[in-house]
Amino acid sequence: MSRVILFNKPWGVLSQFTDEGGGGRPTLAGFIKIPGVYPAGRLDRDSEGLLVLTDDGQLQARIADPRNKMAKTYLVQVEGVPSDAALEALRQGVTLKDGPTRPAGVRRIEGDPPGLWPRTPPVRFRKSVPDCWIELTITEGRNRQVRRMTAAVGHPTLRLIRWRIGEWTLAGLDSGAWRAA
Protein backbone atom coordinates (compact mmCIF):
# COMPACT_ATOMS: atom_id res chain seq x y z
CA MET A 1 0.00 0.00 0.00
CA SER A 2 1.57 3.28 -1.07
CA ARG A 3 1.60 6.34 1.17
CA VAL A 4 0.20 9.60 -0.17
CA ILE A 5 0.59 12.85 1.75
CA LEU A 6 -1.15 16.11 0.79
CA PHE A 7 0.79 19.17 1.94
CA ASN A 8 -0.23 22.82 1.75
CA LYS A 9 3.17 24.35 0.97
CA PRO A 10 3.56 27.88 2.31
CA TRP A 11 5.16 30.69 0.31
CA GLY A 12 8.97 30.66 0.60
CA VAL A 13 9.34 26.93 1.30
CA LEU A 14 11.43 24.80 -1.09
CA SER A 15 9.73 21.72 -2.60
CA GLN A 16 12.52 19.46 -1.36
CA PHE A 17 13.82 18.14 1.96
CA THR A 18 17.24 19.87 1.87
CA ASP A 19 18.46 23.29 0.79
CA GLU A 20 21.21 22.22 -1.58
CA GLY A 21 22.19 25.86 -2.03
CA GLY A 22 23.01 26.00 1.68
CA GLY A 23 21.17 29.26 2.19
CA GLY A 24 19.19 28.05 5.18
CA ARG A 25 15.88 28.42 3.36
CA PRO A 26 12.87 26.54 4.75
CA THR A 27 12.32 23.07 3.26
CA LEU A 28 9.80 20.23 3.50
CA ALA A 29 11.88 18.77 6.37
CA GLY A 30 10.60 21.54 8.62
CA PHE A 31 7.01 20.36 8.11
CA ILE A 32 6.95 16.66 7.22
CA LYS A 33 8.72 14.09 9.42
CA ILE A 34 7.72 10.97 7.45
CA PRO A 35 10.66 9.00 6.05
CA GLY A 36 10.62 7.66 2.50
CA VAL A 37 8.10 10.05 0.89
CA TYR A 38 9.10 12.39 -1.93
CA PRO A 39 7.33 15.18 -3.81
CA ALA A 40 5.53 14.24 -7.01
CA GLY A 41 6.39 17.32 -9.02
CA ARG A 42 7.25 20.63 -7.48
CA LEU A 43 6.08 24.12 -6.71
CA ASP A 44 8.40 27.10 -7.00
CA ARG A 45 9.51 28.74 -3.79
CA ASP A 46 7.28 31.76 -4.49
CA SER A 47 4.20 29.60 -5.12
CA GLU A 48 1.89 28.10 -2.52
CA GLY A 49 -0.51 25.22 -2.25
CA LEU A 50 -0.93 21.55 -2.90
CA LEU A 51 2.13 19.35 -3.04
CA VAL A 52 1.59 15.58 -3.20
CA LEU A 53 4.27 13.42 -1.60
CA THR A 54 4.42 9.65 -1.97
CA ASP A 55 6.65 6.61 -1.56
CA ASP A 56 5.28 5.15 -4.83
CA GLY A 57 7.58 5.88 -7.79
CA GLN A 58 4.94 4.96 -10.37
CA LEU A 59 2.39 7.31 -8.79
CA GLN A 60 5.05 9.99 -8.59
CA ALA A 61 5.67 9.64 -12.34
CA ARG A 62 1.93 9.65 -13.15
CA ILE A 63 1.48 12.94 -11.30
CA ALA A 64 4.64 14.71 -12.47
CA ASP A 65 5.00 13.55 -16.10
CA PRO A 66 3.19 15.97 -18.47
CA ARG A 67 2.53 13.08 -20.89
CA ASN A 68 -0.07 11.81 -18.42
CA LYS A 69 -2.03 15.07 -18.70
CA MET A 70 -3.13 15.06 -15.05
CA ALA A 71 -5.17 18.21 -14.48
CA LYS A 72 -3.80 20.75 -12.01
CA THR A 73 -5.96 23.68 -10.89
CA TYR A 74 -4.50 26.95 -9.64
CA LEU A 75 -5.99 30.01 -7.96
CA VAL A 76 -4.14 32.92 -9.50
CA GLN A 77 -4.22 36.52 -8.35
CA VAL A 78 -3.28 38.63 -11.36
CA GLU A 79 -2.53 42.28 -11.90
CA GLY A 80 -5.42 44.01 -13.63
CA VAL A 81 -8.77 42.51 -14.59
CA PRO A 82 -8.49 40.13 -17.56
CA SER A 83 -10.88 40.82 -20.43
CA ASP A 84 -13.01 38.09 -21.94
CA ALA A 85 -10.53 38.06 -24.86
CA ALA A 86 -7.59 37.45 -22.50
CA LEU A 87 -9.45 34.58 -20.81
CA GLU A 88 -10.36 33.12 -24.21
CA ALA A 89 -6.70 33.26 -25.26
CA LEU A 90 -5.82 31.16 -22.20
CA ARG A 91 -8.64 28.73 -23.07
CA GLN A 92 -7.26 28.33 -26.59
CA GLY A 93 -3.63 28.03 -25.45
CA VAL A 94 -0.99 30.73 -25.67
CA THR A 95 2.41 30.65 -27.33
CA LEU A 96 5.34 30.88 -24.94
CA LYS A 97 9.08 30.93 -25.76
CA ASP A 98 9.13 27.12 -25.49
CA GLY A 99 6.09 26.67 -27.76
CA PRO A 100 2.30 26.72 -27.53
CA THR A 101 0.53 25.58 -24.37
CA ARG A 102 -2.35 23.14 -24.36
CA PRO A 103 -5.78 24.73 -23.97
CA ALA A 104 -6.57 25.62 -20.36
CA GLY A 105 -9.73 25.79 -18.32
CA VAL A 106 -10.14 29.30 -16.95
CA ARG A 107 -12.74 31.39 -15.15
CA ARG A 108 -12.75 34.71 -13.35
CA ILE A 109 -13.47 34.52 -9.61
CA GLU A 110 -15.56 37.29 -8.11
CA GLY A 111 -13.91 38.64 -4.94
CA ASP A 112 -11.41 36.59 -2.95
CA PRO A 113 -11.60 32.79 -3.13
CA PRO A 114 -13.36 31.42 -0.02
CA GLY A 115 -11.21 29.84 2.69
CA LEU A 116 -8.01 31.50 1.55
CA TRP A 117 -5.33 32.07 4.18
CA PRO A 118 -3.31 35.31 4.36
CA ARG A 119 0.09 35.16 2.71
CA THR A 120 3.22 36.02 4.65
CA PRO A 121 4.61 38.31 3.38
CA PRO A 122 1.48 39.86 1.89
CA VAL A 123 1.21 40.56 -1.83
CA ARG A 124 2.04 44.19 -2.59
CA PHE A 125 -1.03 46.38 -2.81
CA ARG A 126 -1.18 49.21 -5.33
CA LYS A 127 -4.11 51.61 -5.09
CA SER A 128 -3.89 52.58 -8.76
CA VAL A 129 -3.70 49.01 -10.16
CA PRO A 130 -6.62 46.63 -9.60
CA ASP A 131 -6.15 42.91 -9.23
CA CYS A 132 -8.35 39.92 -9.86
CA TRP A 133 -8.46 36.18 -9.07
CA ILE A 134 -8.83 33.55 -11.77
CA GLU A 135 -9.03 29.78 -11.60
CA LEU A 136 -6.76 28.16 -14.19
CA THR A 137 -6.59 24.42 -14.96
CA ILE A 138 -3.72 23.04 -17.04
CA THR A 139 -2.68 19.54 -18.07
CA GLU A 140 1.04 20.13 -18.46
CA GLY A 141 3.65 21.40 -16.07
CA ARG A 142 6.35 23.46 -17.70
CA ASN A 143 8.69 25.59 -15.63
CA ARG A 144 6.74 28.58 -14.23
CA GLN A 145 4.04 27.89 -16.82
CA VAL A 146 1.07 29.55 -15.12
CA ARG A 147 3.07 32.72 -14.44
CA ARG A 148 4.27 32.81 -18.05
CA MET A 149 0.74 32.20 -19.39
CA THR A 150 -0.86 35.04 -17.42
CA ALA A 151 1.99 37.38 -18.39
CA ALA A 152 1.51 36.41 -22.06
CA VAL A 153 -2.05 37.78 -21.93
CA GLY A 154 -0.94 40.97 -20.16
CA HIS A 155 -1.74 40.07 -16.54
CA PRO A 156 1.31 39.25 -14.42
CA THR A 157 0.76 36.82 -11.54
CA LEU A 158 0.85 38.34 -8.06
CA ARG A 159 -0.01 35.21 -6.05
CA LEU A 160 -0.15 31.59 -7.20
CA ILE A 161 -1.82 28.77 -5.26
CA ARG A 162 -2.12 25.22 -6.59
CA TRP A 163 -5.55 24.10 -5.36
CA ARG A 164 -6.04 20.72 -7.00
CA ILE A 165 -4.06 17.86 -8.57
CA GLY A 166 -6.36 15.28 -10.16
CA GLU A 167 -8.91 14.46 -7.45
CA TRP A 168 -6.82 15.75 -4.51
CA THR A 169 -7.53 19.26 -3.20
CA LEU A 170 -6.43 21.64 -0.46
CA ALA A 171 -9.98 21.86 0.93
CA GLY A 172 -9.76 22.12 4.72
CA LEU A 173 -5.95 22.07 4.80
CA ASP A 174 -4.29 25.11 6.38
CA SER A 175 -1.05 26.57 5.07
CA GLY A 176 1.89 24.49 6.40
CA ALA A 177 -0.35 21.53 7.32
CA TRP A 178 -0.50 18.04 5.80
CA ARG A 179 -2.74 15.00 5.88
CA ALA A 180 -2.68 11.46 4.56
CA ALA A 181 -4.79 10.98 1.45
C-alpha positions in Angstrom: 0.0 0.0 0.0 1.6 3.3 -1.1 1.6 6.3 1.2 0.2 9.6 -0.2 0.6 12.9 1.7 -1.1 16.1 0.8 0.8 19.2 1.9 -0.2 22.8 1.8 3.2 24.3 1.0 3.6 27.9 2.3 5.2 30.7 0.3 9.0 30.7 0.6 9.3 26.9 1.3 11.4 24.8 -1.1 9.7 21.7 -2.6 12.5 19.5 -1.4 13.8 18.1 2.0 17.2 19.9 1.9 18.5 23.3 0.8 21.2 22.2 -1.6 22.2 25.9 -2.0 23.0 26.0 1.7 21.2 29.3 2.2 19.2 28.1 5.2 15.9 28.4 3.4 12.9 26.5 4.8 12.3 23.1 3.3 9.8 20.2 3.5 11.9 18.8 6.4 10.6 21.5 8.6 7.0 20.4 8.1 6.9 16.7 7.2 8.7 14.1 9.4 7.7 11.0 7.4 10.7 9.0 6.0 10.6 7.7 2.5 8.1 10.0 0.9 9.1 12.4 -1.9 7.3 15.2 -3.8 5.5 14.2 -7.0 6.4 17.3 -9.0 7.3 20.6 -7.5 6.1 24.1 -6.7 8.4 27.1 -7.0 9.5 28.7 -3.8 7.3 31.8 -4.5 4.2 29.6 -5.1 1.9 28.1 -2.5 -0.5 25.2 -2.2 -0.9 21.6 -2.9 2.1 19.4 -3.0 1.6 15.6 -3.2 4.3 13.4 -1.6 4.4 9.6 -2.0 6.6 6.6 -1.6 5.3 5.1 -4.8 7.6 5.9 -7.8 4.9 5.0 -10.4 2.4 7.3 -8.8 5.1 10.0 -8.6 5.7 9.6 -12.3 1.9 9.6 -13.2 1.5 12.9 -11.3 4.6 14.7 -12.5 5.0 13.5 -16.1 3.2 16.0 -18.5 2.5 13.1 -20.9 -0.1 11.8 -18.4 -2.0 15.1 -18.7 -3.1 15.1 -15.1 -5.2 18.2 -14.5 -3.8 20.8 -12.0 -6.0 23.7 -10.9 -4.5 27.0 -9.6 -6.0 30.0 -8.0 -4.1 32.9 -9.5 -4.2 36.5 -8.3 -3.3 38.6 -11.4 -2.5 42.3 -11.9 -5.4 44.0 -13.6 -8.8 42.5 -14.6 -8.5 40.1 -17.6 -10.9 40.8 -20.4 -13.0 38.1 -21.9 -10.5 38.1 -24.9 -7.6 37.4 -22.5 -9.4 34.6 -20.8 -10.4 33.1 -24.2 -6.7 33.3 -25.3 -5.8 31.2 -22.2 -8.6 28.7 -23.1 -7.3 28.3 -26.6 -3.6 28.0 -25.4 -1.0 30.7 -25.7 2.4 30.7 -27.3 5.3 30.9 -24.9 9.1 30.9 -25.8 9.1 27.1 -25.5 6.1 26.7 -27.8 2.3 26.7 -27.5 0.5 25.6 -24.4 -2.3 23.1 -24.4 -5.8 24.7 -24.0 -6.6 25.6 -20.4 -9.7 25.8 -18.3 -10.1 29.3 -16.9 -12.7 31.4 -15.1 -12.8 34.7 -13.3 -13.5 34.5 -9.6 -15.6 37.3 -8.1 -13.9 38.6 -4.9 -11.4 36.6 -2.9 -11.6 32.8 -3.1 -13.4 31.4 0.0 -11.2 29.8 2.7 -8.0 31.5 1.6 -5.3 32.1 4.2 -3.3 35.3 4.4 0.1 35.2 2.7 3.2 36.0 4.7 4.6 38.3 3.4 1.5 39.9 1.9 1.2 40.6 -1.8 2.0 44.2 -2.6 -1.0 46.4 -2.8 -1.2 49.2 -5.3 -4.1 51.6 -5.1 -3.9 52.6 -8.8 -3.7 49.0 -10.2 -6.6 46.6 -9.6 -6.2 42.9 -9.2 -8.4 39.9 -9.9 -8.5 36.2 -9.1 -8.8 33.6 -11.8 -9.0 29.8 -11.6 -6.8 28.2 -14.2 -6.6 24.4 -15.0 -3.7 23.0 -17.0 -2.7 19.5 -18.1 1.0 20.1 -18.5 3.7 21.4 -16.1 6.3 23.5 -17.7 8.7 25.6 -15.6 6.7 28.6 -14.2 4.0 27.9 -16.8 1.1 29.6 -15.1 3.1 32.7 -14.4 4.3 32.8 -18.1 0.7 32.2 -19.4 -0.9 35.0 -17.4 2.0 37.4 -18.4 1.5 36.4 -22.1 -2.0 37.8 -21.9 -0.9 41.0 -20.2 -1.7 40.1 -16.5 1.3 39.2 -14.4 0.8 36.8 -11.5 0.9 38.3 -8.1 0.0 35.2 -6.0 -0.2 31.6 -7.2 -1.8 28.8 -5.3 -2.1 25.2 -6.6 -5.5 24.1 -5.4 -6.0 20.7 -7.0 -4.1 17.9 -8.6 -6.4 15.3 -10.2 -8.9 14.5 -7.5 -6.8 15.8 -4.5 -7.5 19.3 -3.2 -6.4 21.6 -0.5 -10.0 21.9 0.9 -9.8 22.1 4.7 -5.9 22.1 4.8 -4.3 25.1 6.4 -1.0 26.6 5.1 1.9 24.5 6.4 -0.3 21.5 7.3 -0.5 18.0 5.8 -2.7 15.0 5.9 -2.7 11.5 4.6 -4.8 11.0 1.4 
